[in-house]
C-alpha cells in the first residue's frame, strides 16, 4: 500500500509531459512519446535513488531541476525550436502545476478535516505510507491539467504558436534573462520545498506571475520583430527582382532598334544566310530572355507587394532548379484584410512542396490566382505527383506528413497551425495531379 501511494503521489511529475502531448498533439509521434515516457521513468528512479543517497541535499535538485530540464529538452525536440524559448515555458508549467497542487491540497485537507502538514518528504520514503491527502490532491489536479491542455491547444492553433516558436530567433539577452530567473526560481524553491503547503502556495503564485510575464514578453517582443522582418524581407526580394526585371526589359528595348537596323541591312544585301544565322544566334535568344522576364507581368494585377515578392522569389528559385512555375491572374486581385505574414508563410510552404514534387515528375507547377463570386481570393497550386509516390488525403492533413526522405514534415504542420477562419487550405488528388487551394475569405 505504501508503494502504491508513493507512485500515485509522484504522478504529478508527468503533468508537464501530459500538457505538451495534448497541447501540441499534431507534432507528437510515437517515437517522441516513448522516449519522453522513458525519460520520465529515469527521472523518477533517479529522484528516489538520489534522495536516499543524499537526504540532506535540498529536494529542488532532485525534483525540479531534472524535471524542468527534461521537459525543456523533449519539448524542444517536439517543436523543433530553440531550448531557450522552451525553458521559461517548462518553468512556468512546473510552477503552475505546483500552484494547482497547493490549492487542491488545501481543499483536500479541508474536506478531509485533516491537520497533516503535507510536506513533500511524506511521499518520498517507500517504507512509509504517503499521506492520503497528497494522493487525493494529485488525483484532483489531473483533470484540471487535461482541461487546461485542451484549452491551450485551441488557443495555440488559433494563434499559430508552434509556427512562431519554430521561426523565432534568439539573442544573447534572452539567454541571460531566462537563465537568471531560472537560478532565482531554483534558489527560492530550495527553501520552499522544505516548507509548509501555505508557503509553497505563495512561492508558486510568485513564480507563475514572474515566468508568465517573461514568457509573454519574449513571445510578444519576438513576434513583433518576426513579423516586421518577414515583411521587410519579402519587400526586399520583390524590389530586387523587380529591379532586375525592369533593367532587362529596358536593355532589350534599347537594343531592339539596333536589331531591326541590322536585319534591315542584311535584307538590303539579300544576304539571307547571314540573316538566318543572325536571327538564330542573336534575335531568338534575346526574345526568349524577354519572354522569361515578362512571364510574371501578370503580377501587376495582384495588389499585394509582399505576396508578389514571394511569388517572384519562388519563380526565380524554380528557374534556378530548372523548373517551370507558371502564374495565371485574369483580373485585378485585392487581398481581404488578413494577416499577410500568414499568407506568405502558407503560400511559401505550398509552393515549396509543389516544386519539390515537380522536381521528381514533369518539372512544372501552376499557380492560379482568382476571385470567386463572394470576393474570396483563391490561390490554386497544382503539380504532378511523382510516379513512385502515393498520397492519402486523410494522412496528409496530419502533423509531420512528408514524402521527403529524412524530412520531419514541419511545413505541412505549420500550414495547419497557421490556418484561421479566414485562411483555409484544401487538398485534392485528381488522377496523377495534386492540387492545393489557399482560400482567403472575404469578411
N, C-alpha and C positions, 0 to 999 in steps of 0.2 A: 504493500500500500504506500509506503514511504517513497519507493522508487517511482510509482505511478504519479503521485502528487508532485514529485520533483520534476518529472518530464513535462507534465501539464503546466506547471507553474512557469517553466522556462520556455513555454511555447511562444511567448511574445517575441522571442528572438527572430521568429520567422515573419513578423508582420511587415518589416520593410520589404522583404522578398515578395510577399503576397501583394503588397501595394504595387510594386513595379510590374509584376507579372499581369495584374489586372489592368492597371492604368495604361500600360504600353503593350497590350497583348498582340497587336498587329506585328510587333517586332520580335516576339518571343518564338524561339524554336525549341525543339525537344533537346537539342544539344545544350543550349544555354540553360534550360530549366534543370536538366540533370546535373550539370556542373554546379549550378547555384545551390541545389539541394545538398550536394556532396560538400561544398564549401561550408554551408551552414552546419552540417553534422561535424565536420572537422573543427569548426569554431566551438561548438558545444562541448566536444570532448576535450579540446584544449583548455577551455574555461574551467571545467571541472578539475582537470589534472593540475593546472597551474595554481588554482585556488587551494587545492590540497597540499601542493608542494610549498607554496609561499603564502600562507594565510595572513601574514602581516602586511602584504602588499595591498594597496587600495584596489577595490573591485573595478574601478574605472579602467584599469589597464587590461583586465581580462574580459569585461562585459560591455565595454563601449568601444574602445579603440579597434579591436579586431572586427567587431560587427560593422562599425561605420566604414572602415577601410574595405572590407569585403563587399559591402553594399555599393561603395563607390566604384570599385573595380568591375563588378558584374554589371552594374547599370551603364557604365561607360562602354563595355562590350556590347550590351543590349542595343544601345542607341548609336554606337559608332561616333562618339563625341569626345570632348576633352574631359579628363578626370577632374580638373579643377572646377568645371561647371557642375559636375555631379556631386562633389564633396559637400557644398552647402546644402544641397537637397537631401543628401543622406543624413547630415547632422540635424537638419530641421525635422525629418521624419523620425529620427531617433528621439529627439526632444518631444515632438508632438505625441509619439507613442507613449512616452513616459508621463506626459500630461494627462492623456486619456486614462492611462493605467492608474494614476494617482487619484483622479476623480472617481473612477469606478471603484477603486479600493476604499475610498472614504464612504461611498454609498453602500458598498457591500458590508463594511464594518458596522455601519449604522443599521442596516437591515438585519444583520445577524446579531445585533446587540452585543458585539464583541469589543473587548478592550485590548486586543492584541496589537502590538506596535507595528506589525507588518514590515519588518526590516527585510532587505533583500537576502541577508545571510540566513534567514529562516528557510530559504528554498535551495540552499547550496549543499547541505550535507545529506548524502543518500542514506545515512543511518538514522536520520531523524525525520519525522513527518513534517512536510511543509505545511504552513498554516493554510487551512481550508479557505480562508478569506483571500489569500493570494491567488489560489486556483480559480475561485469564482470571479475575481476581478479580471484576470487574464481571459477567462472564457467570455465574459460580457464584452470585453474590448474587441473580440474578433469580428462580430457583425458590424461594429462601428467602423473598423478598418476596411472591411469589404465594401460597405456603402460609400465610404469616402473615396475609395479607389474607383468605383463606378462613376461617381460624380466627376472626379478628376479626369477620367478617360474621356467623358463627354466634353469637358472644358478643353482638354488637350487637343482633341480632334478639331474642335471649333476654331481654336487659335493656332493650329499647326505648331505646337510647342516642340514636337520631336524634330520637325524640319529645321526649326530655328536652332535647336541645340546642335544639330549636325553641321550647320553652316557658320555658327558664331566663332569668331576669332578671339583668342585670349591674349591678355597683355601681362606684363610683369606685375603691374599693380594689382591685378586680380589674384595672383598667387599670394602676394603679401597680405592682402586684405583677408582672404579666406583662411590662410594658414594661421594668421594672428588670432582670429576669433575662434578657430578650432582649438588652439592652445588654451585660450581663455575658457572655452567650454569644458575641456578636459580638466583643467585646474579646478574649476568650480565643482565639478562632479566628483573630484577626489574626496571632497568633504560631504557633498550632498548624498552620495550613495551610502554613506555610513550613518546618515542622519534619519530623522523620523519622516513619515509619509507627508506630513504637512510641509516640512522644509523642502522635500523633493518636489512637491507641487509648485511651490514658489519658484524653485530653480527651473523647472520645466516651462513655466509661463515666461520667465525672462528669456530663456533660450529660444523658445518659439518666436517670440516677438523679435529678438535680435536677428536670428537667421532668416526669419521671414522678410525682414527689411533688407538684409543683404541680398537674398535671392531676388527680391523684387527690383532692387537697384541694378543688379547685374543684368537681369533679363530686359528691363525697360531701356537701360542705357545701351546695351549691345544691340537690341532690336532697332533702336533709332539709327545707330551708326550703320547697321547692316542694311537697312532699307535705303539709306542715303547712298551708301557705297554701291549697292546694286543698281540704283537708278543712274548714278554718275558713270558707272562702268558701261552700262548699255548705251547711254548717250554718247560716251566717248567712242565706243565702237561704231555707232551709227554715223557720227560726224566724220570719223576717219575713213570709213568705207565709202561714204557718200562723196567725200573729197576726192578719193581715187577715181570714183566713177565719173564725176564731173570733169576731172582733169583728162581722163582718157577720151571722153566724148569731145572735149574742146580740141585735143590734139588731132583727133580723127577729122573733125570738121575743118581744122586749119589745113590739113593735108589733102582734103577732098578736092579742092580746086586744082592743086598741082597734079593730082592723079588724073583728073579729067584732061588737063592740058597735055600730059604725057601720052595718054591714049589717043588724043586727037592728032598729035604729031605723028604717031605710028600709023594711024589711019590715012593721013595725007600721003605718007610714003608708000602705002599699000604693003607695009611690012607685017603681014598677018602672022607669020611665025613668031616674030619678036613680040607682037601684040598678045598672042596667046600665052607666050612664056611670061610676059609681064603681068598679065591678068592672073595667071595661076599662082605666081610667086609673090606678088605684091598686093593685088586688089582683094583676092579671096581671103587671105589671112587677116587683112585689116577688117574686112566685113564680118568675119567670124568673131573677131575681138569685139567689134561694135555690138553684134547680136548678144554676146555674152554679157556685155556691160548693160544692155538695155533689157535683159531678162527681168530685172526687178523694178522696172519703171512703174509697174502696177502698184508698187507700194506707196506711190503718191496718193492713192485712193484711201490708204489706211491712216486715219488721223490719230496716230499714236507713235511718236518718235521712239519711245522706249521699246515697244514691241517690234517696230520696223528695224531698229538696231539689232535686236535679237535675230530676226529673220535674215538680215544682211550677214550677220556673223555666221549663222548656220549654213547659209548659201555658200559663203566663202570657204567654210570648213569642208562642205561637201565637195566643192571643186578641187580642193587640195587632196581629197581622198579618191578622186576620180569618180565621184558620184554625181548624180543629177537631181537637184531639188527644184521642182517646178512649182511656182507660186501663181495662183489664179485669184484675181479680185475683179469682179464685174462692175460693182457700184461703190460709191463712197461709203466707207465704213467708219462709224464713230463708236468707240467702245462705251458701254454703260459705266456708271460710277462704281467701279470695283477696284480692288487693290491691284495696281499694275505690277507690283512686285510678285504677287501670287500668280498672275497671268504669265509673267516671264518665266517663273520657276516651273510651272506646269507645262507650258508650251515648249520650253527648252528641254525638259525631260522627255516629252513625247517625240520631239524631233530627233533627239539623240538616239532613242530606242529605234525609231524608224530607220535612221541612217545606218545604225549598226546592223539591222536586219537586211537592209538593202545591199550592204557590202558583201553579203553571202548569197544574194539572189540576183536580181536583174539591175542593180546599181541605180534604181530610180525610186524617188519619193515625191509624192504630190501633196501640196498644201493648198487647200481651197478655203478662202475666207469669204463668208457670205452673211447676209442678214435675212432672217425669216420675217413672216408677216407680223409677228409680235415684237419686232425690233430686237430680237435676241441675236447676238453675234455668235457665229459658229465657225470654229477652226476645225476643218476636216483634214486629217492626215492619213495617207494611205501608202502602204508599201506591200511588196510581195513577200510572202512567208517563205523562208528557205525550205528546200525540199525535205531536209532531214529533221525539221522541227515540227512538233505537234503543240498546238496552243489550245488549252482548255479555259474558256472564259470564266468558269467558276473558280479556277486556280489563280488566274492572272489578277483577280481582284484582291487576293490575299497578300499580306505583307511578305516582303523578301522574294517574291516571284522573280525569276530571271531565266533567260535562255543562254546567258553568257557564262562560260566555264570560269570558276573561281571568283565570280562576282556575287556580292551579297544581295543585290536587288533592292538597294535602298531607294533607287529612283522611283519605282512604282509605289513603294510605301510612302515616299514623300508626296507623291501626287495625291494619294488618298488622304493624307493629313492636311493638304492644302485646300481641298475642296470645301466649299461652303454652299449655302442655299443658292447663291448667285453664280457659283463656279462649279460646274458638274462635268465629269468625264465619262463618256460611254465607249465601250469597246465592242467591236463586231468582227466576226470572221466570215468571209464570203468566198467560198472555194479556197483559192490559194492567196487571197488578199486579206490583210489585216487592216482594219480601219479604227481609228481613234478620233473621237469628237470632243473638243473642248467647247462647252456651251456657256456663254456669258449672258445670263438672264437680265433682261431689262427690268428696272424697278417698277 
